[in-house]
Amino acid sequence: MLPTTLYERFLHAALDGDLPTLDTCGANALLMVDGCPQAPAWWRTLAASQRAVAVLARHEGGALASVLLTGPADTDGNLVTLLLHCRLMAAQGRVTTCHVQHRTHVSLPHAVYRFIAGVNAGDAGDALAAFDGDALVNDQLRDYNGHAAIAGWLRDELLADRVHFGIADIVRRNDNIVVTAHLDGTFDKRGLPEPLVVTLYCSLHAQRIAQLIVLQKAAA
């Protein structure tokens, strides 16, 4: 895992109701949700069995972060998911404001979540288990066919560089899921755009990923 930032610590503490940590990073931060002020207790209304927090972009004095909240899977293997976009500002080492600007509800297949969460946790076995045995991965126009090839791709291209997907957007159309993610890691970033944004085009079969296409988005 990459080191956590002030913004990630603040969001985790707010979601957990962790007052000691919140005291050190922004207990008095102004919380705005869709333009309306909210009490800190608002965070506690966001029940979830799992969550992921990621800083998507940094700017002078602040950052844009995402919070992915997931509930238990239904009988079809889908997770009820809430994606928040939070714009945070900080001063003197503390978060001063947090604007929750965008909320997206989506039914996310467990296999897609398992792949992303497995990569982010550095768990090759869990990430690989998200794929069908005959799955195809195409990463920047390079093909990896079947579990053995995909296992090598996970090991050499993702886990070796501690790649982390910060979820920015999720769109679902039946069994096709498009995930926009900000990519971070220990890989050489010289010549790459900041932030580095990729799109994951996932197609499912029998509740597992049958095809994954990874493409880098052109810089704006």
Residue frames as a rotation matrix with the C-alpha (Angstrom) as fourth column:
MET 1
0.573 0.819 0.000 0.00
0.819 -0.573 0.000 0.00
0.000 0.000 -1.000 0.00
LEU 2
-0.203 -0.595 0.778 1.13
0.491 -0.749 -0.445 3.55
0.847 0.292 0.444 -0.69
PRO 3
-0.861 -0.142 -0.489 1.47
0.506 -0.348 -0.789 5.95
-0.058 -0.927 0.372 2.27
THR 4
0.198 0.979 0.037 -1.81
0.975 -0.201 0.093 7.52
0.098 0.017 -0.995 3.32
THR 5
-0.595 -0.319 0.738 -2.25
0.356 -0.928 -0.114 11.26
0.721 0.194 0.665 3.04
LEU 6
-0.961 0.273 -0.042 -3.84
-0.121 -0.554 -0.824 13.78
-0.248 -0.787 0.565 5.38
TYR 7
-0.383 0.870 -0.310 -7.00
-0.914 -0.308 0.265 13.65
0.135 0.385 0.913 3.26
GLU 8
-0.134 0.297 -0.945 -7.28
-0.180 0.931 0.318 9.87
0.974 0.213 -0.071 3.41
ARG 9
-0.828 -0.193 -0.527 -6.72
0.457 0.311 -0.833 9.86
0.325 -0.930 -0.169 7.18
PHE 10
-0.833 0.553 0.013 -9.41
-0.495 -0.734 -0.466 12.51
-0.248 -0.394 0.885 7.58
LEU 11
-0.147 0.835 -0.531 -11.98
-0.862 0.154 0.482 10.60
0.484 0.529 0.697 5.50
HIS 12
-0.311 -0.010 -0.951 -11.30
0.196 0.978 -0.075 7.27
0.930 -0.210 -0.302 7.22
ALA 13
-0.946 -0.085 -0.313 -11.57
0.321 -0.122 -0.939 8.92
0.042 -0.989 0.142 10.64
ALA 14
-0.649 0.759 -0.049 -14.79
-0.753 -0.650 -0.098 10.71
-0.106 -0.027 0.994 9.68
LEU 15
-0.037 0.638 -0.769 -16.37
-0.600 0.601 0.528 7.48
0.799 0.481 0.361 8.41
ASP 16
-0.335 -0.189 -0.923 -15.25
0.429 0.842 -0.328 5.56
0.839 -0.506 -0.200 11.51
GLY 17
0.789 0.508 0.345 -16.18
-0.035 -0.524 0.851 8.25
0.613 -0.684 -0.395 14.01
ASP 18
0.263 -0.810 -0.524 -12.53
0.917 0.378 -0.125 8.06
0.299 -0.448 0.843 15.13
LEU 19
0.957 0.266 0.119 -12.43
0.221 -0.928 0.299 11.25
0.190 -0.260 -0.947 17.20
PRO 20
0.495 -0.831 -0.255 -8.76
0.206 -0.173 0.963 11.04
-0.844 -0.529 0.086 18.35
THR 21
-0.372 -0.627 0.685 -7.53
0.828 0.109 0.549 10.79
-0.419 0.771 0.479 14.75
LEU 22
0.345 0.594 0.727 -10.03
0.832 -0.552 0.056 13.40
0.435 0.585 -0.685 13.61
ASP 23
0.886 -0.041 -0.462 -8.71
0.283 -0.742 0.608 15.77
-0.367 -0.670 -0.646 16.28
THR 24
0.000 -0.993 -0.120 -5.26
0.308 -0.114 0.944 15.58
-0.951 -0.037 0.306 14.71
CYS 25
-0.771 -0.388 0.504 -6.33
0.545 0.005 0.838 16.14
-0.328 0.921 0.208 11.11
GLY 26
-0.890 0.374 0.262 -9.48
-0.104 -0.725 0.681 18.25
0.444 0.579 0.684 11.01
ALA 27
-0.666 0.657 -0.354 -12.12
0.725 0.456 -0.517 17.87
-0.178 -0.601 -0.779 13.74
ASN 28
-0.153 0.606 -0.780 -13.56
0.212 -0.751 -0.625 21.32
-0.965 -0.261 -0.013 13.00
ALA 29
-0.962 -0.245 0.118 -13.65
0.153 -0.128 0.980 20.96
-0.225 0.961 0.161 9.22
LEU 30
-0.256 0.889 -0.381 -16.71
-0.714 -0.439 -0.546 22.43
-0.652 0.132 0.747 7.51
LEU 31
-0.778 0.093 0.622 -18.74
0.356 0.880 0.314 19.64
-0.518 0.466 -0.717 5.85
MET 32
-0.249 0.695 -0.674 -20.90
-0.780 -0.557 -0.286 20.54
-0.574 0.455 0.681 2.84
VAL 33
-0.660 0.142 0.738 -23.06
0.383 0.908 0.169 17.95
-0.646 0.394 -0.654 1.01
ASP 34
-0.218 0.535 0.816 -24.57
0.955 -0.055 0.292 19.06
0.201 0.843 -0.499 -2.30
GLY 35
-0.425 -0.079 0.902 -24.08
0.237 -0.971 0.027 22.66
0.874 0.225 0.432 -1.22
CYS 36
0.593 0.690 0.416 -25.74
-0.285 -0.303 0.909 22.29
0.753 -0.658 0.017 2.20
PRO 37
-0.391 -0.765 0.511 -23.88
-0.778 -0.023 -0.628 22.30
0.493 -0.643 -0.586 5.54
GLN 38
0.557 0.510 -0.655 -24.01
-0.094 0.823 0.561 19.06
0.825 -0.250 0.506 7.51
ALA 39
0.604 -0.331 0.725 -23.00
-0.775 -0.030 0.632 17.97
-0.187 -0.943 -0.275 10.99
PRO 40
-0.452 -0.869 -0.201 -20.05
-0.890 0.455 0.034 15.52
0.062 0.194 -0.979 11.22
ALA 41
-0.358 0.374 0.855 -22.56
-0.328 0.807 -0.490 12.81
-0.874 -0.457 -0.167 12.20
TRP 42
0.520 0.560 -0.645 -23.65
-0.782 0.009 -0.623 12.74
-0.343 0.829 0.443 8.53
TRP 43
-0.328 -0.737 -0.591 -20.73
-0.881 0.464 -0.090 10.42
0.340 0.491 -0.802 7.79
ARG 44
-0.833 -0.043 0.551 -22.17
-0.375 0.776 -0.507 7.82
-0.406 -0.629 -0.663 10.15
THR 45
0.244 0.970 0.014 -25.31
-0.556 0.151 -0.817 7.53
-0.795 0.192 0.576 7.99
LEU 46
0.302 -0.217 -0.928 -23.20
-0.923 0.177 -0.342 5.97
0.239 0.960 -0.147 5.21
ALA 47
0.387 -0.104 0.916 -23.36
-0.501 0.811 0.304 2.34
-0.774 -0.576 0.262 6.31
ALA 48
0.517 -0.288 -0.806 -21.06
-0.743 0.318 -0.589 0.02
0.426 0.903 -0.050 4.35
SER 49
0.957 -0.210 0.201 -19.44
0.078 0.851 0.520 -3.36
-0.280 -0.482 0.830 4.81
GLN 50
0.064 -0.964 0.259 -16.37
0.921 0.157 0.356 -2.33
-0.383 0.216 0.898 2.80
ARG 51
0.937 0.217 -0.275 -14.90
0.111 -0.928 -0.355 0.93
-0.332 0.302 -0.894 1.62
ALA 52
0.033 -0.935 0.354 -12.00
0.995 0.066 0.081 2.38
-0.099 0.349 0.932 -0.34
VAL 53
0.819 0.119 -0.561 -10.68
0.161 -0.987 0.027 5.94
-0.551 -0.113 -0.827 -0.10
ALA 54
0.028 -0.827 0.562 -8.36
0.975 0.146 0.166 7.41
-0.219 0.544 0.810 -2.74
VAL 55
0.127 -0.106 -0.986 -6.91
-0.039 -0.994 0.102 10.81
-0.991 0.026 -0.131 -3.53
LEU 56
0.591 0.211 0.778 -7.55
0.709 0.324 -0.626 11.40
-0.385 0.922 0.042 -7.24
ALA 57
0.192 -0.508 0.840 -5.83
0.640 -0.584 -0.499 14.75
0.744 0.634 0.213 -7.76
ARG 58
0.066 -0.254 -0.965 -4.01
0.896 -0.410 0.169 17.34
-0.439 -0.876 0.201 -5.72
HIS 59
0.301 -0.006 0.954 -4.08
0.571 -0.800 -0.185 21.08
0.764 0.600 -0.238 -6.12
GLU 60
-0.650 -0.627 0.429 -2.77
0.069 -0.612 -0.788 24.05
0.757 -0.482 0.441 -4.19
GLY 61
-0.695 0.299 0.653 -4.15
-0.711 -0.419 -0.565 23.80
0.105 -0.857 0.504 -0.68
GLY 62
0.078 0.830 0.552 -6.31
-0.774 0.399 -0.492 20.75
-0.629 -0.389 0.674 -1.26
ALA 63
-0.938 -0.344 0.033 -7.28
-0.267 0.782 0.564 17.61
-0.220 0.520 -0.825 -3.14
LEU 64
0.104 0.929 -0.356 -10.08
-0.966 0.180 0.188 15.74
0.239 0.325 0.915 -4.89
ALA 65
-0.856 -0.371 0.359 -10.77
-0.474 0.840 -0.262 12.36
-0.205 -0.395 -0.896 -3.31
SER 66
-0.097 0.831 -0.548 -13.19
-0.615 0.382 0.689 9.49
0.782 0.404 0.475 -3.88
VAL 67
-0.625 0.041 0.779 -14.90
-0.660 0.505 -0.556 7.27
-0.416 -0.862 -0.288 -1.35
LEU 68
-0.342 0.483 -0.806 -16.27
-0.552 0.591 0.589 3.94
0.760 0.646 0.064 -2.59
LEU 69
-0.525 0.288 0.801 -18.75
-0.755 0.276 -0.595 2.38
-0.392 -0.917 0.072 -0.16
THR 70
-0.463 0.335 -0.820 -20.05
-0.501 0.664 0.554 -1.14
0.731 0.668 -0.140 -0.79
GLY 71
0.132 0.599 0.790 -22.69
-0.965 0.260 -0.036 -3.25
-0.227 -0.758 0.612 0.91
PRO 72
-0.341 -0.236 0.910 -23.07
-0.221 0.961 0.166 -7.04
-0.914 -0.144 -0.380 0.93
ALA 73
-0.919 -0.045 -0.391 -23.50
-0.393 0.160 0.905 -8.90
0.022 0.986 -0.165 -2.35
ASP 74
0.098 0.990 0.097 -26.96
-0.912 0.128 -0.389 -9.90
-0.398 -0.050 0.916 -3.54
THR 75
0.406 0.134 0.904 -27.88
-0.064 0.991 -0.118 -13.32
-0.912 -0.010 0.411 -4.95
ASP 76
0.962 -0.065 0.267 -26.57
0.272 0.099 -0.957 -12.27
0.036 0.993 0.113 -8.37
GLY 77
0.191 -0.971 -0.142 -23.16
0.971 0.165 0.175 -11.34
-0.147 -0.171 0.974 -6.98
ASN 78
0.045 -0.122 0.991 -23.69
0.467 -0.875 -0.129 -7.58
0.883 0.469 0.017 -7.23
LEU 79
-0.478 -0.267 -0.837 -22.65
0.870 -0.280 -0.407 -5.05
-0.126 -0.922 0.365 -4.61
VAL 80
0.708 0.659 0.253 -24.82
0.658 -0.746 0.101 -2.04
0.255 0.095 -0.962 -3.85
THR 81
-0.245 -0.962 -0.124 -22.24
0.969 -0.247 0.008 0.69
-0.039 -0.118 0.992 -4.24
LEU 82
0.909 0.396 -0.130 -22.12
0.397 -0.918 -0.017 4.40
-0.127 -0.036 -0.991 -3.44
LEU 83
-0.104 -0.948 0.299 -19.32
0.976 -0.155 -0.152 6.49
0.190 0.276 0.942 -4.97
LEU 84
0.805 0.300 -0.512 -18.65
0.455 -0.866 0.208 9.92
-0.381 -0.400 -0.834 -3.42
HIS 85
0.055 -0.785 0.617 -16.50
0.726 -0.392 -0.565 12.70
0.686 0.479 0.548 -4.82
CYS 86
0.738 0.127 -0.663 -15.06
0.631 -0.477 0.611 14.93
-0.239 -0.870 -0.432 -2.11
ARG 87
0.257 -0.658 0.708 -13.21
0.363 -0.613 -0.701 18.20
0.896 0.437 0.081 -2.63
LEU 88
0.664 -0.099 -0.742 -11.07
0.746 0.015 0.666 18.93
-0.054 -0.995 0.084 0.41
MET 89
0.443 -0.564 0.697 -9.09
-0.100 -0.804 -0.587 22.00
0.891 0.190 -0.412 1.47
ALA 90
0.577 -0.338 -0.744 -6.40
0.803 0.400 0.441 22.10
0.149 -0.851 0.503 4.13
ALA 91
0.442 -0.519 0.732 -4.28
-0.266 -0.855 -0.445 24.62
0.857 0.002 -0.516 6.00
GLN 92
-0.100 -0.621 0.777 -1.53
-0.949 -0.174 -0.261 24.20
0.297 -0.764 -0.572 8.59
GLY 93
-0.881 -0.415 -0.225 -1.69
-0.372 0.904 -0.209 20.41
0.290 -0.100 -0.952 8.39
ARG 94
-0.649 0.729 0.217 -5.45
0.169 0.417 -0.893 20.11
-0.741 -0.543 -0.394 8.97
VAL 95
-0.616 0.571 0.542 -8.46
0.700 0.083 0.709 19.67
0.360 0.816 -0.451 6.72
THR 96
-0.919 0.262 -0.295 -10.58
-0.066 -0.839 -0.539 22.83
-0.389 -0.476 0.789 6.87
THR 97
-0.019 0.949 -0.315 -13.42
-0.854 -0.180 -0.489 22.04
-0.521 0.259 0.813 4.46
CYS 98
-0.884 -0.110 0.455 -14.87
0.118 0.889 0.443 18.96
-0.453 0.445 -0.773 2.77
HIS 99
-0.181 0.817 -0.548 -17.39
-0.869 -0.394 -0.300 19.39
-0.461 0.422 0.781 -0.03
VAL 100
-0.556 0.154 0.817 -19.20
0.319 0.947 0.038 16.20
-0.768 0.282 -0.575 -1.06
GLN 101
-0.516 0.208 -0.831 -20.06
-0.612 -0.768 0.188 17.21
-0.599 0.606 0.523 -4.61
HIS 102
-0.115 0.398 -0.910 -21.20
-0.896 0.355 0.268 14.09
0.429 0.846 0.315 -6.42
ARG 103
-0.407 0.059 0.912 -22.85
-0.568 0.765 -0.303 10.84
-0.715 -0.641 -0.278 -5.37
THR 104
-0.217 0.260 -0.941 -23.34
-0.886 0.351 0.302 7.88
0.409 0.899 0.154 -7.70
HIS 105
0.068 0.307 0.949 -25.28
-0.612 0.764 -0.204 4.71
-0.788 -0.567 0.240 -6.87
VAL 106
0.033 -0.084 -0.996 -24.43
-0.925 0.375 -0.062 1.67
0.379 0.923 -0.065 -8.98
SER 107
0.844 0.202 0.497 -24.82
-0.362 0.898 0.250 -2.10
-0.396 -0.391 0.831 -8.79
LEU 108
0.135 -0.918 -0.372 -21.21
-0.986 -0.086 -0.146 -3.25
0.103 0.386 -0.917 -9.04
PRO 109
0.754 0.092 -0.650 -20.43
-0.172 0.983 -0.061 -6.91
0.634 0.158 0.757 -9.85
HIS 110
0.885 -0.396 0.244 -18.45
-0.202 0.146 0.968 -8.49
-0.419 -0.907 0.049 -7.06
ALA 111
0.538 -0.717 0.444 -15.83
0.816 0.575 -0.060 -9.77
-0.212 0.394 0.894 -9.53
VAL 112
0.378 -0.389 0.840 -14.94
0.406 -0.746 -0.528 -6.24
0.832 0.540 -0.124 -10.65
TYR 113
0.762 -0.078 0.642 -14.69
-0.555 -0.588 0.588 -5.06
0.332 -0.805 -0.491 -7.06
ARG 114
0.871 -0.420 0.254 -12.61
0.142 0.711 0.689 -8.13
-0.470 -0.564 0.679 -6.15
PHE 115
0.434 -0.732 0.525 -10.12
0.845 0.128 -0.519 -7.46
0.313 0.669 0.674 -8.93
ILE 116
0.331 -0.288 0.899 -9.66
-0.020 -0.954 -0.299 -3.79
0.943 0.081 -0.321 -8.00
ALA 117
0.796 0.014 0.605 -9.56
-0.592 -0.187 0.784 -4.43
0.124 -0.982 -0.141 -4.26
GLY 118
0.852 -0.498 0.161 -7.14
0.435 0.844 0.314 -7.32
-0.292 -0.197 0.936 -4.72
VAL 119
0.272 -0.763 0.587 -4.71
0.685 -0.275 -0.675 -5.21
0.676 0.586 0.448 -6.75
ASN 120
0.391 -0.078 0.917 -4.94
-0.360 -0.930 0.074 -2.34
0.847 -0.359 -0.392 -4.27
ALA 121
0.835 -0.038 0.549 -4.25
-0.527 0.235 0.817 -4.72
-0.160 -0.971 0.176 -1.38
GLY 122
-0.162 -0.948 -0.274 -1.37
-0.984 0.175 -0.022 -6.43
0.068 0.266 -0.962 -3.21
ASP 123
-0.154 0.224 0.962 -3.25
-0.392 0.880 -0.268 -9.76
-0.907 -0.419 -0.047 -3.13
ALA 124
-0.692 -0.217 -0.688 -2.54
-0.718 0.111 0.687 -11.55
-0.073 0.970 -0.232 -6.41
GLY 125
-0.946 0.323 0.040 -4.67
0.324 0.946 0.010 -14.58
-0.034 0.023 -0.999 -5.53
ASP 126
-0.206 0.916 -0.343 -7.77
0.457 -0.220 -0.862 -12.54
-0.865 -0.335 -0.373 -4.77
ALA 127
-0.130 0.110 -0.985 -7.34
-0.661 -0.750 0.003 -10.40
-0.739 0.652 0.171 -7.88
LEU 128
-0.869 -0.260 -0.421 -6.86
-0.492 0.547 0.678 -13.48
0.054 0.796 -0.603 -10.09
ALA 129
-0.784 0.600 0.157 -9.93
0.477 0.745 -0.466 -15.20
-0.397 -0.291 -0.871 -8.62
ALA 130
-0.129 0.751 -0.647 -12.07
-0.249 -0.656 -0.712 -12.44
-0.960 0.069 0.272 -10.16
PHE 131
-0.321 -0.110 -0.940 -11.32
-0.925 -0.174 0.337 -13.79
-0.201 0.979 -0.046 -13.68
ASP 132
0.834 0.545 0.081 -12.89
-0.466 0.776 -0.425 -16.60
-0.295 0.317 0.902 -15.64
GLY 133
0.346 -0.741 0.575 -10.44
0.192 0.656 0.730 -19.40
-0.918 -0.142 0.370 -16.45
ASP 134
-0.014 -0.297 0.955 -10.41
0.980 0.184 0.072 -18.48
-0.197 0.937 0.289 -20.16
ALA 135
0.742 0.391 -0.544 -10.44
0.370 -0.916 -0.153 -14.71
-0.559 -0.088 -0.825 -19.61
LEU 136
0.115 -0.671 0.733 -8.62
0.903 -0.236 -0.359 -12.25
0.414 0.703 0.579 -21.84
VAL 137
0.516 -0.075 -0.853 -6.85
0.421 -0.845 0.329 -9.13
-0.746 -0.529 -0.405 -20.58
ASN 138
0.251 -0.466 0.848 -5.71
0.848 -0.316 -0.425 -6.49
0.466 0.826 0.316 -23.06
ASP 139
0.567 -0.187 -0.802 -3.53
0.533 -0.659 0.531 -3.91
-0.628 -0.728 -0.275 -21.32
GLN 140
0.267 -0.428 -0.864 -2.45
-0.504 -0.826 0.253 -1.07
-0.822 0.367 -0.436 -23.61
LEU 141
0.567 0.164 -0.808 -2.88
-0.822 0.181 -0.540 -3.34
0.058 0.970 0.237 -26.67
ARG 142
-0.631 -0.727 -0.270 -0.96
-0.668 0.687 -0.287 -6.30
0.394 -0.001 -0.919 -25.17
ASP 143
0.389 0.862 -0.326 -2.93
-0.625 0.507 0.593 -9.55
0.677 -0.027 0.736 -24.76
TYR 144
-0.783 -0.463 0.416 -2.85
-0.621 0.545 -0.563 -11.94
0.034 -0.699 -0.714 -21.78
ASN 145
0.056 0.810 -0.583 -4.93
-0.696 0.451 0.559 -15.09
0.716 0.374 0.589 -22.37
GLY 146
0.422 0.239 -0.875 -6.00
0.233 0.904 0.359 -17.39
0.877 -0.355 0.326 -19.54
HIS 147
0.992 0.108 -0.060 -5.21
0.079 -0.183 0.980 -17.59
0.095 -0.977 -0.190 -15.84
ALA 148
0.377 -0.920 -0.107 -1.48
0.865 0.309 0.395 -18.31
-0.330 -0.242 0.912 -16.19
ALA 149
-0.310 -0.487 0.817 -0.85
0.780 -0.621 -0.074 -15.29
0.543 0.614 0.572 -18.41
ILE 150
0.468 0.555 0.688 -3.08
0.042 -0.791 0.610 -13.05
0.883 -0.256 -0.394 -16.32
ALA 151
0.887 -0.219 -0.406 -1.28
0.446 0.183 0.876 -14.18
-0.118 -0.958 0.260 -13.15
GLY 152
-0.104 -0.984 0.144 2.01
0.988 -0.085 0.132 -13.09
-0.118 0.156 0.981 -14.73
TRP 153
-0.150 0.153 0.977 0.50
0.444 -0.873 0.205 -9.75
0.884 0.464 0.063 -15.77
LEU 154
0.859 0.500 0.111 -0.77
0.100 -0.375 0.921 -9.13
0.503 -0.780 -0.373 -12.25
ARG 155
0.647 -0.659 -0.383 2.60
0.678 0.268 0.684 -10.01
-0.348 -0.702 0.621 -10.75
ASP 156
-0.255 -0.922 0.291 4.88
0.947 -0.177 0.270 -8.17
-0.197 0.344 0.918 -13.17
GLU 157
-0.475 0.096 0.875 2.82
0.531 -0.761 0.372 -5.19
0.701 0.641 0.311 -14.31
LEU 158
0.398 0.750 0.529 0.70
-0.067 -0.551 0.832 -4.35
0.915 -0.367 -0.169 -11.27
LEU 159
0.960 0.076 -0.268 1.85
0.248 0.205 0.947 -5.79
0.127 -0.976 0.178 -7.97
ALA 160
0.123 -0.990 -0.074 5.58
0.987 0.130 -0.092 -5.34
0.100 -0.062 0.993 -8.61
ASP 161
-0.665 -0.331 0.670 4.95
0.379 -0.922 -0.079 -1.60
0.644 0.201 0.738 -8.98
ARG 162
-0.700 0.430 -0.570 2.40
0.599 -0.081 -0.797 -1.46
-0.389 -0.899 -0.200 -6.13
VAL 163
-0.814 0.451 0.365 -0.23
0.073 -0.545 0.835 -0.18
0.576 0.706 0.411 -8.54
HIS 164
-0.661 0.653 -0.370 -3.29
0.465 -0.031 -0.885 1.38
-0.589 -0.757 -0.283 -6.90
PHE 165
-0.543 0.596 0.591 -6.60
0.582 -0.240 0.777 2.15
0.605 0.766 -0.216 -8.59
GLY 166
-0.815 0.373 -0.443 -8.39
0.141 -0.614 -0.776 5.25
-0.562 -0.695 0.448 -7.27
ILE 167
-0.375 0.737 0.562 -11.96
0.922 0.359 0.145 4.95
-0.095 0.572 -0.814 -8.51
ALA 168
-0.937 0.030 -0.348 -13.27
-0.054 -0.997 0.058 8.10
-0.345 0.073 0.936 -10.19
ASP 169
-0.181 0.910 -0.373 -16.37
-0.959 -0.248 -0.139 6.80
-0.219 0.332 0.917 -12.00
ILE 170
-0.841 0.042 0.540 -18.35
0.078 0.996 0.044 3.61
-0.536 0.079 -0.841 -12.60
VAL 171
-0.185 0.800 -0.571 -20.85
-0.960 -0.270 -0.067 3.05
-0.208 0.535 0.819 -15.40
ARG 172
-0.712 -0.005 0.702 -22.75
-0.038 0.999 -0.032 -0.21
-0.701 -0.049 -0.712 -15.84
ARG 173
-0.080 0.694 -0.716 -24.63
-0.995 -0.101 0.014 -1.44
-0.063 0.713 0.698 -18.91
ASN 174
0.818 0.455 -0.351 -25.94
-0.451 0.887 0.099 -4.94
0.356 0.077 0.931 -18.21
ASP 175
0.849 -0.528 -0.005 -22.85
0.440 0.702 0.559 -7.20
-0.292 -0.477 0.829 -17.97
ASN 176
0.104 -0.819 0.564 -20.46
0.759 -0.301 -0.578 -4.51
0.643 0.488 0.590 -19.21
ILE 177
0.799 0.070 -0.597 -18.85
0.527 -0.559 0.641 -2.25
-0.289 -0.826 -0.483 -16.62
VAL 178
0.268 -0.704 0.658 -16.67
0.489 -0.488 -0.722 0.77
0.830 0.516 0.214 -17.36
VAL 179
0.719 -0.140 -0.681 -14.49
0.640 -0.249 0.727 1.96
-0.271 -0.958 -0.089 -14.49
THR 180
0.512 -0.594 0.620 -12.48
0.065 -0.693 -0.718 5.18
0.856 0.408 -0.317 -14.70
ALA 181
0.829 -0.292 -0.477 -9.56
0.545 0.231 0.806 5.13
-0.125 -0.928 0.351 -12.28
HIS 182
0.678 -0.714 0.177 -6.58
-0.662 -0.697 -0.276 7.26
0.320 0.070 -0.945 -11.35
LEU 183
0.781 -0.446 -0.438 -3.48
0.393 0.895 -0.212 5.10
0.486 -0.006 0.874 -11.36
ASP 184
0.549 -0.675 0.493 -0.71
-0.816 -0.562 0.138 5.44
0.184 -0.477 -0.859 -8.79
GLY 185
0.951 -0.295 -0.090 2.22
0.307 0.935 0.180 3.29
0.031 -0.199 0.980 -7.75
THR 186
0.451 -0.870 -0.202 6.00
-0.044 -0.247 0.968 3.09
-0.892 -0.428 -0.149 -7.56
PHE 187
0.379 -0.278 0.882 6.50
0.886 0.383 -0.260 2.82
-0.265 0.881 0.392 -11.34
ASP 188
-0.696 -0.700 -0.160 8.56
0.580 -0.680 0.448 5.38
-0.422 0.219 0.880 -13.27
LYS 189
0.338 0.927 -0.160 6.23
0.702 -0.362 -0.614 8.34
-0.627 0.096 -0.773 -13.86
ARG 190
-0.456 -0.574 -0.681 8.57
-0.040 -0.751 0.659 10.35
-0.889 0.328 0.319 -16.07
GLY 191
-0.969 0.062 -0.238 6.74
-0.245 -0.177 0.953 11.53
0.017 0.982 0.187 -19.19
LEU 192
-0.535 0.832 -0.147 3.34
0.781 0.553 0.291 10.38
0.323 0.041 -0.945 -17.89
PRO 193
-0.181 0.544 0.819 0.42
-0.080 -0.839 0.539 12.76
0.980 0.032 0.196 -17.33
GLU 194
-0.881 -0.029 -0.472 -0.52
0.465 0.120 -0.877 13.82
0.082 -0.992 -0.093 -13.81
PRO 195
-0.003 0.008 1.000 -2.93
-0.615 0.788 -0.008 12.42
-0.789 -0.615 0.003 -12.87
LEU 196
-0.884 -0.243 -0.399 -2.56
-0.460 0.603 0.652 9.20
0.082 0.760 -0.645 -14.85
VAL 197
-0.095 0.956 0.277 -6.11
-0.741 0.117 -0.661 8.10
-0.664 -0.268 0.698 -15.70
VAL 198
-0.972 -0.165 -0.168 -7.08
-0.235 0.742 0.627 4.73
0.021 0.649 -0.760 -17.16
THR 199
0.044 0.999 -0.027 -10.36
-0.998 0.043 -0.036 3.19
-0.035 0.028 0.999 -18.23
LEU 200
-0.881 -0.222 0.418 -11.15
-0.268 0.962 -0.055 -0.43
-0.390 -0.160 -0.907 -17.36
TYR 201
-0.090 0.841 -0.534 -13.66
-0.969 0.049 0.241 -2.02
0.228 0.540 0.810 -19.75
CYS 202
-0.822 -0.189 0.538 -14.93
-0.423 0.834 -0.353 -5.16
-0.382 -0.518 -0.766 -18.03
SER 203
-0.042 0.809 -0.587 -17.19
-0.833 0.295 0.467 -7.82
0.551 0.509 0.661 -19.56
LEU 204
-0.394 -0.032 0.918 -18.64
-0.809 0.487 -0.330 -10.57
-0.436 -0.873 -0.218 -17.38
HIS 205
-0.041 0.449 -0.893 -19.56
-0.549 0.736 0.396 -14.21
0.835 0.507 0.216 -17.82
ALA 206
0.405 0.300 -0.864 -21.02
0.422 0.777 0.468 -16.34
0.811 -0.554 0.188 -15.00
GLN 207
0.990 0.139 -0.021 -20.24
0.094 -0.541 0.836 -13.64
0.105 -0.830 -0.548 -12.43
ARG 208
0.247 -0.957 -0.152 -16.55
0.552 0.010 0.834 -13.46
-0.796 -0.290 0.530 -13.34
ILE 209
0.299 -0.229 -0.926 -14.52
-0.593 -0.805 0.007 -11.18
-0.747 0.547 -0.377 -15.60
ALA 210
0.625 -0.035 0.780 -14.33
0.514 0.770 -0.378 -12.72
-0.587 0.638 0.499 -19.07
GLN 211
0.143 -0.591 0.794 -12.60
0.868 -0.310 -0.387 -9.78
0.475 0.745 0.469 -20.73
LEU 212
0.597 -0.068 -0.800 -10.76
0.477 -0.772 0.421 -6.74
-0.646 -0.632 -0.428 -19.39
ILE 213
0.264 -0.506 0.821 -9.44
0.806 -0.352 -0.476 -3.97
0.530 0.787 0.315 -21.62
VAL 214
0.393 -0.255 -0.883 -7.21
0.656 -0.595 0.464 -1.34
-0.644 -0.762 -0.066 -19.99
LEU 215
0.192 -0.289 0.938 -6.64
0.835 -0.453 -0.311 1.92
0.515 0.843 0.154 -21.86
GLN 216
-0.535 -0.419 -0.734 -4.92
0.721 -0.679 -0.139 5.10
-0.440 -0.603 0.665 -20.78
LYS 217
0.620 0.782 0.054 -7.10
0.727 -0.548 -0.414 8.15
-0.294 0.296 -0.909 -21.19
ALA 218
-0.038 -0.614 0.788 -5.67
0.761 -0.529 -0.375 10.99
0.647 0.586 0.488 -23.22
ALA 219
-0.613 -0.248 -0.751 -4.57
0.712 -0.586 -0.387 14.00
-0.344 -0.771 0.536 -21.18
ALA 220
0.483 0.873 -0.063 -7.15
0.794 -0.467 -0.390 16.79
-0.370 0.139 -0.919 -21.16
